[in-house]
Amino acid sequence: FLGTVRLNEAEKGRLLDWSKSLTNKNLQRVKEIEEEIKHDVKAVEYFIRENLKKLKLQKLSVWVHWGLTSEDVNNLAYGILLQEFKDKVLVKQETEVIKKLAEMAGKYKAVAMPGRTHGQLAVPTTAGKELVVFASRANFWLEKLKNLKLSGKLNGAVGNFNAQAKLYPKKNWLDFSCKFVAGLGLEPVMVTTQIEPGDRLAFGLDLVRGLNNVWLNLARDCWLYIA
């Protein structure tokens, strides 16, 4: 249901089937439109309108970008992409590295070697113990990264639901926005300007930096021990 426009089940089916069948050829068409009008989100809007006409759903055309600023589209799209990358790629790969490091620590737990402190030879340690130090440190950062949920906002041009509240003043737009963003797997940010502030993304990248510092320390220590 969009405003005064209602879709029957057949129309909903056509729209959903089309959305699931998009290919790189469709992406090329979007880029062609963007090259002409010089606006990425508007290009997507025009592309959708083209296809609504083909689907005999042009009655929806005026609602494609209603109530949205471009950031409402972009921040949610990038949020979904980055959240999926974090959960399905980054965390998985980092977990495998830590697991391998822990296995090596177990394998070499009894292999004695000279320790170092202040850059000089010190009392003995074992190769396994030194490796597990880094596995433990990395796990500290990874657990925080696992629990991080990136954020999103859907509240209009300056964050005040101006267009939405003007046309439909009785609807609870705060509740709608919160549920919509959460339904995408993101943490709703309700108080913003035009843009989603990116604080959670910055925090997530800082966690990645902390994790990378552990691997940098590991590489340096291995180099020094071998030297």
Secondary structure, 3 states (H helix, E strand, C coil): CECCECCCHHHHHHHHHHHHCCCHHHHHHHHHHHHHHCCHHHHHHHHHHHHHHHCCCHHHHHHCCCCCCHHHHHHHHHHHHHHHHHHHHHHHHHHHHHHHHHHHHHHCCCCEEEEEECCEEEEEEEHHHHHHHHHHHHHHHHHHHHHCCCEECCCCCCCCCHHHHHHCCCCCHHHHHHHHHHHCCCEECCCCCCCCCCHHHHHHHHHHHHHHHHHHHHHHHHHHHHC
